[in-house]
């Protein structure tokens, strides 16, 4: 049966590979318990996904529940019906960034920001066009380029440079060839907040060379150190850019797939055209919850930061006590960990597979975020601090047995 070369280039994806490993581990635990009821295999501790255990705002859930029984909530939702949500997003942008946004031409509802970043290249690139990505990158950034048949130019980030994008390393001839640049700060997976000056430089280069600047910003409200950068703060955003925001992280609504893009009107129109042949929009009931989150629970992200700061600090201390040095992240939700010295020869994928099998703790291998992520793993702070510390103990026990 024919399968496209495009799918082959996409590969299996790091989260799919991890999902299979976690499924295998659960089956192993079940089989072991069935064979020997006295056995007690370590339960799976899943720290591989940024899917928080923290609850959404009650106002959002109440608004969804109230709207579910309304007839329109079970109908297809076309673009015109998303206007109340787009108005709420525009009002949020005014409060958050002091910028006036047109809800009709500059805002678009998305099925998660990942959907937006994956579809944007189809809207702005032709096959063979060149696009610049950070390395490491979030998988949907590269995936969207592969779907569009674009050529990727990778900009390697270095820990020694604080994961700053080294724009000066890109030759002037390559800037002229670019049609799209994709950044994302705060940065996933390195958990680096980043600086506004980095975005200002990127936007200025986009205007100078005439390419599109896409900024993926689902963590804008989750900076633990400093203020998160935003393209909407740049005076150039209407000339070159589009920015992606999400309610998944800041309002704990990941499973509801609620996000939006704000950007230059031609880019919003082009992305809307692509979406128009791919999907409709989320139920009006879900949109009601998103509106309630933006309007009635603006303080929710601030409350989350205190919890994530405690989890970060306690998990860092617990891992370091087990002999695994940790670089202090400046944004919530993740630790970006260089492989411990005893395991650096393994590579990140083999390390995560062995760690899961030996301890029941699931992490995400850094190679799933590009070649620049090899030698690192991502740990998500998505369980209470006490459970994270217990997980660090399991990791430490396995590392000691591994090192002999």
Buried (B, 14 or more C-beta within 10 A) or exposed (E): EEEEEEEEEBBEEBEEBBBEBBEEBBEBBEEEEEEEEEEEBBEBBBBBBBBBEEEBBEBBBBBBEBBBEEEEBEEEBEBEBBEBBBBBBBBBBEEBBEBEBEBBBBBBBBBBBBBBBBBBBBBBBEEEBBBBBBBBBBBBBBBBBBBBBBBBBBBBBEEEEBBBBEBEEBEEEEBEBBBBBBBBBBBBBBBBBBBBEBBBBBBBBBBEBEBBBBBBBBBBBBBBEEEBBBBBBBEBBBBBBBBBBBBBBBBBBBEBBBBBBBBBEBBBBBBBEBBEEEEBBBBBBBBBBBBBBBBBBBEBBEEBBEBBBBBBEBBBEBBEEBBBEBBEBBBBBBBBBBBBEBBEEBBBBEBBBBBBEBBBBBBBBBBBBBEBBBBBBBBBBBBBBEBBBBBBBBBBBBBEEBEE
